[in-house]
Amino acid sequence: MNHLYRYLLPLFLISVSTAQGITGRWDGTAQISDTLTIPVHLDLSGSKTLVSGAFINGSQDSSSTEGQVDADSLTLKFAQFATTFQATLRNGVLRGTYSKDNGDFSYSLELTPYRNQGASSDKAPIISGVWIIPTESAKGEHAWRLVVEQSGSKVSATILRVDGDTGTLAGSYSNGKFTLTHFGDVRAIILEIVPNSDGSLDLALDGPHTHAGPVGDSAKFKAIRETDPRAKETPPPDDFSAHTSVKDPQQIFQFSFPDLNGKIVSSTDHQFANKVVLVNVTGSWCPNCHDEAPYLAEIYRKYHSRGLEIVALDFEESAQAHTLSRLHAFIKKYGIEYTYLLAGEPKGVHDKIPQAVNLNAWPTTFFIGRDGLVKAVETGFPSPGSLEFDREARQKYVTNIEKLLQEDKHVSNN
């Protein structure tokens, strides 16, 4: 026994020492492809062998669900995204991979302890505010928004579309351009912004999911201020409240799908009678659904006792359909207590929700009155990086809900 103790004690001390030496802020890069490298910022905290981590993007972070240190090895699980960061600490450098658990991607990371480099000596032009990006998207949009917040040379921004935004991109100004990035969850994005003498911006957007073609082949855009007279020549960005509708507003909205235990739950069930119901089209693969879910959980707790029900119609990829491990982690992570139903795979959304018109944004939320009719539809959901648009979206949910809750409580929807 003493021999075993003498053998295990050094290993335990190494683990404790490593954990204590590994906590704090780490900065470095992720190799996305042969031609694309993106800055990474990781915060680690914990004690002994238990560690938690969060990838930091300005004021937005993506935090782990579990983590541990074993000798010089670090493992962080982000179960809500079905991703894992595995690294080894040697000579003060963390080297490893951030990977999708199903093998969809694997990025090589190299991180060192944070060192304050100080602010850039370059005087940054002011680009804060809202900009219009003329574009033609696959969802029928004619323009997006670029929302920018700036403090000196430091900038955070996001590109806001009808289905939500890119997440918060953060960075700074140097050598005539702003370089902003987002890394974590399932997004790896880099945005370069070059101010022009005519008041416009040149944008170069790159990343695996930016629809820019091959990674390393940036998508190019122009942006003009929302207040610029030239913005009037471009159709406005899509209205989040008008993008999706229903075929017949006088037809009761119907659904019938199994819950996570296999029990069929239908719109005609007693629990929904004379209730205000939010039907949320979602999926745990969707980054903007991760932005929305904590807010839905919050308003459910606030308004449920007053007659609000929320039903998530969840669409998962076939690879997740067998275990639903990511979905269970998603529900746990955001404290979701409302009804969750398994509606199918994303490609089948139109067949499963035939009453909807132009349902192509994730997430989409239908606001249903006590009479069972759809009163409003909101597409997408912005992150806090969208600033006033995020605040407006949250307020619109509250306004819609409180208005519907005030309607006659004895309306029959049979």
C-alpha positions as CSV (number, residue, x, y, z in Angstrom):
1,M,0.0,0.0,0.0
2,N,2.8,2.4,0.9
3,H,4.5,1.6,-2.4
4,L,1.3,2.4,-4.3
5,Y,0.8,5.7,-2.3
6,R,4.4,6.7,-3.2
7,Y,3.6,6.1,-6.8
8,L,0.3,7.9,-6.9
9,L,1.2,11.0,-4.9
10,P,3.6,12.5,-7.4
11,L,0.9,12.1,-10.2
12,F,-1.7,13.8,-8.0
13,L,0.7,16.7,-7.2
14,I,1.5,17.1,-10.9
15,S,-2.3,17.3,-11.7
16,V,-2.9,19.9,-8.9
17,S,0.1,21.9,-10.0
18,T,-1.0,21.8,-13.6
19,A,-4.5,22.8,-12.8
20,Q,-3.3,25.8,-10.7
21,G,-0.9,26.8,-13.5
22,I,-3.4,26.4,-16.2
23,T,-6.1,28.8,-14.9
24,G,-6.4,32.3,-16.3
25,R,-6.6,33.9,-19.7
26,W,-5.0,32.2,-22.7
27,D,-4.6,33.8,-26.1
28,G,-3.5,32.3,-29.4
29,T,-4.7,31.1,-32.8
30,A,-6.8,28.4,-34.4
31,Q,-5.7,27.0,-37.8
32,I,-9.0,26.8,-39.7
33,S,-7.4,25.9,-43.1
34,D,-4.0,26.2,-44.8
35,T,-4.8,29.8,-45.6
36,L,-6.9,30.9,-42.6
37,T,-5.9,31.5,-39.0
38,I,-8.2,33.1,-36.5
39,P,-7.3,34.5,-33.0
40,V,-8.6,32.7,-30.0
41,H,-9.2,33.9,-26.4
42,L,-9.8,31.3,-23.7
43,D,-10.5,31.8,-20.0
44,L,-9.8,28.9,-17.7
45,S,-10.9,28.6,-14.1
46,G,-11.2,25.9,-11.5
47,S,-9.1,24.0,-8.9
48,K,-7.3,20.7,-8.7
49,T,-8.3,18.6,-11.6
50,L,-11.7,20.2,-12.3
51,V,-11.6,23.1,-14.7
52,S,-14.1,25.1,-16.7
53,G,-13.4,27.1,-19.8
54,A,-15.0,29.8,-22.0
55,F,-14.0,31.1,-25.4
56,I,-14.3,34.9,-25.2
57,N,-15.6,37.1,-28.0
58,G,-15.9,40.6,-26.6
59,S,-18.7,40.5,-24.1
60,Q,-20.0,37.2,-25.4
61,D,-18.6,33.8,-24.3
62,S,-19.1,30.1,-25.0
63,S,-18.7,28.2,-21.8
64,S,-17.9,24.5,-21.2
65,T,-20.2,22.0,-19.6
66,E,-17.4,20.0,-18.0
67,G,-13.6,20.0,-17.9
68,Q,-10.7,18.2,-16.3
69,V,-6.9,18.2,-16.1
70,D,-5.1,14.9,-16.1
71,A,-1.3,15.4,-15.6
72,D,-0.4,17.8,-18.4
73,S,-3.6,17.2,-20.5
74,L,-6.7,19.4,-20.6
75,T,-10.1,18.3,-21.8
76,L,-13.1,20.7,-22.1
77,K,-16.5,19.5,-23.2
78,F,-19.0,21.9,-24.7
79,A,-21.9,19.4,-24.8
80,Q,-24.4,22.0,-25.8
81,F,-22.5,22.4,-29.1
82,A,-21.3,18.7,-29.3
83,T,-17.7,20.0,-29.4
84,T,-14.5,19.2,-27.4
85,F,-11.2,21.0,-26.8
86,Q,-8.3,18.7,-26.0
87,A,-4.9,20.1,-25.3
88,T,-1.5,19.4,-23.7
89,L,0.4,21.9,-21.6
90,R,4.1,21.8,-22.3
91,N,6.7,24.5,-21.7
92,G,4.0,27.1,-21.0
93,V,2.1,26.4,-24.3
94,L,-1.3,24.8,-24.7
95,R,-1.5,22.9,-28.0
96,G,-4.5,20.9,-29.0
97,T,-7.6,20.7,-31.1
98,Y,-11.1,22.1,-31.0
99,S,-13.3,19.5,-32.7
100,K,-16.9,18.7,-33.5
101,D,-17.7,15.4,-31.8
102,N,-19.1,13.9,-35.1
103,G,-15.9,14.8,-37.0
104,D,-17.4,17.7,-39.0
105,F,-14.4,19.9,-38.2
106,S,-11.2,19.9,-36.2
107,Y,-9.1,23.0,-35.7
108,S,-5.5,23.1,-34.3
109,L,-5.1,25.6,-31.5
110,E,-1.9,27.0,-29.9
111,L,-2.3,29.2,-26.9
112,T,0.0,31.0,-24.4
113,P,-0.8,32.9,-21.2
114,Y,-2.3,36.3,-21.8
115,R,0.0,39.3,-22.0
116,N,-1.3,42.8,-22.3
117,Q,0.0,44.2,-25.5
118,G,-1.4,47.6,-24.9
119,A,-3.5,49.7,-27.3
120,S,-2.5,50.2,-30.9
121,S,-0.7,53.5,-31.5
122,D,-2.7,53.9,-34.7
123,K,-5.5,56.4,-34.5
124,A,-8.7,54.6,-35.4
125,P,-11.4,56.2,-37.5
126,I,-14.9,56.2,-35.9
127,I,-17.1,53.4,-37.4
128,S,-19.5,52.9,-34.5
129,G,-23.2,52.8,-35.4
130,V,-25.5,50.9,-37.8
131,W,-24.5,50.2,-41.4
132,I,-26.4,48.7,-44.3
133,I,-24.8,45.9,-46.4
134,P,-26.5,45.5,-49.8
135,T,-26.6,41.8,-50.7
136,E,-28.8,39.1,-52.2
137,S,-29.1,36.2,-49.8
138,A,-30.5,32.7,-50.3
139,K,-33.3,33.7,-47.9
140,G,-34.5,36.5,-50.2
141,E,-32.9,39.3,-48.3
142,H,-31.7,42.4,-50.1
143,A,-29.6,43.9,-47.3
144,W,-28.1,43.0,-43.9
145,R,-27.0,45.3,-41.1
146,L,-23.5,45.8,-39.6
147,V,-23.9,46.9,-35.9
148,V,-20.7,48.3,-34.5
149,E,-19.7,49.4,-31.0
150,Q,-16.3,51.2,-30.6
151,S,-14.0,52.4,-27.8
152,G,-10.9,53.9,-29.3
153,S,-9.2,51.3,-31.4
154,K,-11.2,48.5,-29.8
155,V,-14.3,47.4,-31.7
156,S,-17.0,44.8,-31.3
157,A,-19.6,44.2,-34.1
158,T,-21.9,41.7,-35.6
159,I,-23.6,41.2,-39.0
160,L,-27.4,41.0,-38.4
161,R,-29.5,39.0,-40.9
162,V,-33.1,37.8,-40.8
163,D,-32.2,34.6,-38.9
164,G,-30.0,36.3,-36.4
165,D,-26.4,37.5,-36.3
166,T,-22.9,36.2,-36.6
167,G,-22.3,36.3,-32.9
168,T,-20.1,39.1,-31.4
169,L,-17.0,39.8,-33.4
170,A,-14.3,41.5,-31.5
171,G,-10.9,43.1,-32.4
172,S,-9.0,46.3,-33.0
173,Y,-7.6,48.8,-35.6
174,S,-4.1,48.5,-37.0
175,N,-2.4,49.3,-40.3
176,G,-5.4,50.9,-41.9
177,K,-8.0,48.2,-41.1
178,F,-10.1,46.7,-38.3
179,T,-9.7,43.0,-37.8
180,L,-12.6,41.4,-35.9
181,T,-13.0,37.7,-35.1
182,H,-15.3,35.2,-33.4
183,F,-14.2,31.7,-32.3
184,G,-16.2,29.2,-30.2
185,D,-19.5,27.4,-30.2
186,V,-19.6,26.2,-33.9
187,R,-18.5,29.5,-35.5
188,A,-15.1,30.5,-36.7
189,I,-15.3,33.9,-38.4
190,I,-12.9,36.7,-39.3
191,L,-14.1,40.1,-40.6
192,E,-11.8,42.8,-42.0
193,I,-13.1,46.3,-42.2
194,V,-11.4,49.0,-44.3
195,P,-12.8,52.6,-44.1
196,N,-13.0,54.4,-47.4
197,S,-12.6,58.2,-48.0
198,D,-16.2,58.3,-49.3
199,G,-17.6,57.2,-45.9
200,S,-18.3,53.6,-46.9
201,L,-16.6,50.5,-45.6
202,D,-15.1,47.6,-47.5
203,L,-15.8,44.3,-45.7
204,A,-14.0,41.0,-46.2
205,L,-15.8,38.1,-44.4
206,D,-14.3,34.6,-44.1
207,G,-14.8,31.4,-42.2
208,P,-16.2,27.8,-42.7
209,H,-19.8,28.9,-42.4
210,T,-19.9,32.4,-44.0
211,H,-21.0,31.1,-47.4
212,A,-18.0,32.8,-48.9
213,G,-16.9,29.8,-51.0
214,P,-13.7,28.0,-50.1
215,V,-12.2,28.9,-46.7
216,G,-9.6,31.6,-47.3
217,D,-11.6,33.1,-50.2
218,S,-13.3,36.0,-48.4
219,A,-16.7,37.3,-49.3
220,K,-16.5,40.9,-50.2
221,F,-19.2,43.5,-49.3
222,K,-19.7,47.2,-49.1
223,A,-21.3,48.9,-46.2
224,I,-22.9,52.4,-45.9
225,R,-24.2,54.1,-42.9
226,E,-27.9,53.7,-42.2
227,T,-28.1,57.5,-42.3
228,D,-26.2,57.9,-45.6
229,P,-28.5,59.1,-48.4
230,R,-27.1,56.2,-50.5
231,A,-28.8,53.8,-48.1
232,K,-32.1,54.9,-49.6
233,E,-31.2,53.4,-52.9
234,T,-31.0,49.9,-51.3
235,P,-34.1,47.9,-50.2
236,P,-34.1,47.8,-46.4
237,P,-33.2,44.7,-44.4
238,D,-36.0,42.2,-44.0
239,D,-38.5,42.9,-41.2
240,F,-38.2,40.2,-38.5
241,S,-41.9,40.4,-37.9
242,A,-42.9,40.0,-41.6
243,H,-40.5,37.6,-43.1
244,T,-42.6,34.5,-42.2
245,S,-46.4,34.2,-42.0
246,V,-49.1,31.6,-42.2
247,K,-51.3,30.6,-45.1
248,D,-54.6,31.3,-43.4
249,P,-54.6,33.5,-40.2
250,Q,-58.1,32.2,-39.4
251,Q,-56.9,28.6,-39.2
252,I,-56.0,27.2,-35.8
253,F,-52.3,26.4,-35.6
254,Q,-51.8,22.7,-35.2
255,F,-48.9,20.5,-34.1
256,S,-48.5,16.9,-32.9
257,F,-45.1,15.4,-32.2
258,P,-43.5,13.1,-29.6
259,D,-41.7,14.6,-26.6
260,L,-38.2,13.4,-25.5
261,N,-39.9,10.4,-23.8
262,G,-41.8,9.4,-26.9
263,K,-45.2,10.7,-25.6
264,I,-47.3,12.4,-28.3
265,V,-48.1,16.0,-27.5
266,S,-50.7,17.9,-29.6
267,S,-52.0,21.4,-29.8
268,T,-55.4,20.0,-28.9
269,D,-54.2,18.8,-25.5
270,H,-55.8,20.2,-22.4
271,Q,-52.6,21.9,-21.2
272,F,-52.9,24.4,-24.1
273,A,-56.6,25.1,-23.8
274,N,-57.2,28.9,-23.4
275,K,-53.5,29.5,-23.1
276,V,-51.2,31.9,-25.0
277,V,-48.7,29.6,-26.7
278,L,-45.3,30.4,-28.3
279,V,-44.3,27.7,-30.8
280,N,-40.6,27.9,-31.4
281,V,-39.0,26.3,-34.4
282,T,-35.5,25.4,-33.3
283,G,-32.6,23.0,-33.3
284,S,-29.6,22.6,-31.1
285,W,-27.3,22.8,-34.1
286,C,-28.4,26.4,-34.8
287,P,-26.1,29.1,-33.2
288,N,-28.9,31.7,-33.1
289,C,-31.2,29.2,-31.3
290,H,-28.5,29.2,-28.6
291,D,-28.9,32.9,-28.4
292,E,-32.6,32.7,-28.0
293,A,-33.1,29.7,-25.7
294,P,-32.0,31.4,-22.4
295,Y,-34.4,34.2,-23.1
296,L,-37.3,31.8,-23.8
297,A,-36.5,30.0,-20.5
298,E,-36.5,33.3,-18.7
299,I,-39.9,34.5,-20.1
300,Y,-41.4,31.1,-19.5
301,R,-40.5,31.3,-15.8
302,K,-41.9,34.8,-15.7
303,Y,-45.2,34.3,-17.5
304,H,-46.1,30.6,-17.2
305,S,-48.2,31.2,-14.1
306,R,-50.2,33.8,-16.0
307,G,-51.2,31.5,-18.8
308,L,-48.1,31.2,-21.1
309,E,-47.0,27.9,-22.6
310,I,-43.9,27.5,-24.8
311,V,-43.5,24.6,-27.2
312,A,-40.2,23.9,-29.0
313,L,-40.6,22.1,-32.3
314,D,-37.0,20.7,-32.5
315,F,-35.4,19.7,-35.7
316,E,-32.1,17.7,-35.3
317,E,-29.8,16.3,-37.9
318,S,-30.0,12.5,-38.4
319,A,-26.6,12.0,-36.7
320,Q,-28.0,13.5,-33.5
321,A,-31.5,11.8,-33.7
322,H,-30.3,8.5,-32.2
323,T,-28.7,9.8,-29.0
324,L,-30.0,13.4,-28.6
325,S,-27.0,14.0,-26.4
326,R,-26.4,17.6,-27.7
327,L,-30.1,18.4,-27.3
328,H,-30.2,17.1,-23.7
329,A,-27.1,19.2,-22.9
330,F,-28.7,22.3,-24.6
331,I,-31.8,21.9,-22.5
332,K,-29.8,21.5,-19.3
333,K,-27.4,24.3,-20.1
334,Y,-30.1,26.9,-20.6
335,G,-32.4,25.8,-17.8
336,I,-35.3,25.0,-20.2
337,E,-38.5,23.9,-18.4
338,Y,-41.0,24.3,-21.3
339,T,-42.3,21.6,-23.6
340,Y,-39.8,20.1,-26.1
341,L,-41.0,18.1,-29.0
342,L,-39.0,16.1,-31.6
343,A,-40.4,17.3,-35.0
344,G,-37.9,15.7,-37.4
345,E,-34.8,16.8,-39.4
346,P,-34.2,20.4,-40.7
347,K,-34.8,19.4,-44.3
348,G,-38.4,18.3,-43.4
349,V,-39.5,21.5,-41.7
350,H,-41.9,22.6,-44.5
351,D,-43.7,19.2,-44.5
352,K,-43.9,19.2,-40.7
353,I,-45.2,22.8,-40.5
354,P,-47.4,23.1,-43.6
355,Q,-49.3,26.1,-42.4
356,A,-46.2,28.3,-42.5
357,V,-45.2,30.6,-45.4
358,N,-41.5,31.4,-46.1
359,L,-40.3,29.4,-43.1
360,N,-36.6,29.5,-43.8
361,A,-35.0,31.2,-40.7
362,W,-33.7,29.5,-37.6
363,P,-35.1,30.1,-35.1
364,T,-38.7,31.2,-35.9
365,T,-41.3,31.8,-33.2
366,F,-45.1,31.8,-33.7
367,F,-47.2,33.7,-31.1
368,I,-50.6,32.1,-30.7
369,G,-53.5,33.6,-28.9
370,R,-56.0,31.9,-26.6
371,D,-58.2,31.2,-29.6
372,G,-55.4,29.1,-31.2
373,L,-54.8,31.5,-34.1
374,V,-51.3,32.9,-35.0
375,K,-51.2,36.6,-34.0
376,A,-47.5,37.3,-34.8
377,V,-44.4,35.6,-36.1
378,E,-40.8,36.6,-35.2
379,T,-37.9,35.3,-37.3
380,G,-34.4,34.9,-36.0
381,F,-32.9,36.1,-32.8
382,P,-30.0,38.5,-32.3
383,S,-27.2,38.2,-29.8
384,P,-26.3,41.0,-27.4
385,G,-23.7,42.0,-30.0
386,S,-26.6,43.5,-32.0
387,L,-27.1,46.1,-29.3
388,E,-30.4,48.0,-29.7
389,F,-31.7,45.3,-32.1
390,D,-31.3,42.7,-29.4
391,R,-33.0,44.9,-26.9
392,E,-35.9,45.6,-29.3
393,A,-36.3,41.9,-30.1
394,R,-36.6,41.0,-26.4
395,Q,-39.0,43.8,-25.8
396,K,-41.1,42.7,-28.8
397,Y,-41.5,39.2,-27.2
398,V,-42.7,40.8,-24.0
399,T,-45.1,43.2,-25.7
400,N,-46.6,40.4,-27.8
401,I,-47.0,38.1,-24.8
402,E,-48.5,40.7,-22.4
403,K,-51.0,41.8,-25.1
404,L,-52.1,38.2,-25.8
405,L,-52.3,37.4,-22.1
406,Q,-54.7,40.3,-21.6
407,E,-57.2,38.9,-24.1
408,D,-60.3,37.2,-23.0
409,K,-59.2,34.3,-20.7
410,H,-62.3,32.2,-21.6
411,V,-61.9,32.0,-25.4
412,S,-62.5,28.5,-26.6
413,N,-60.1,27.1,-29.2
414,N,-61.9,23.8,-29.8
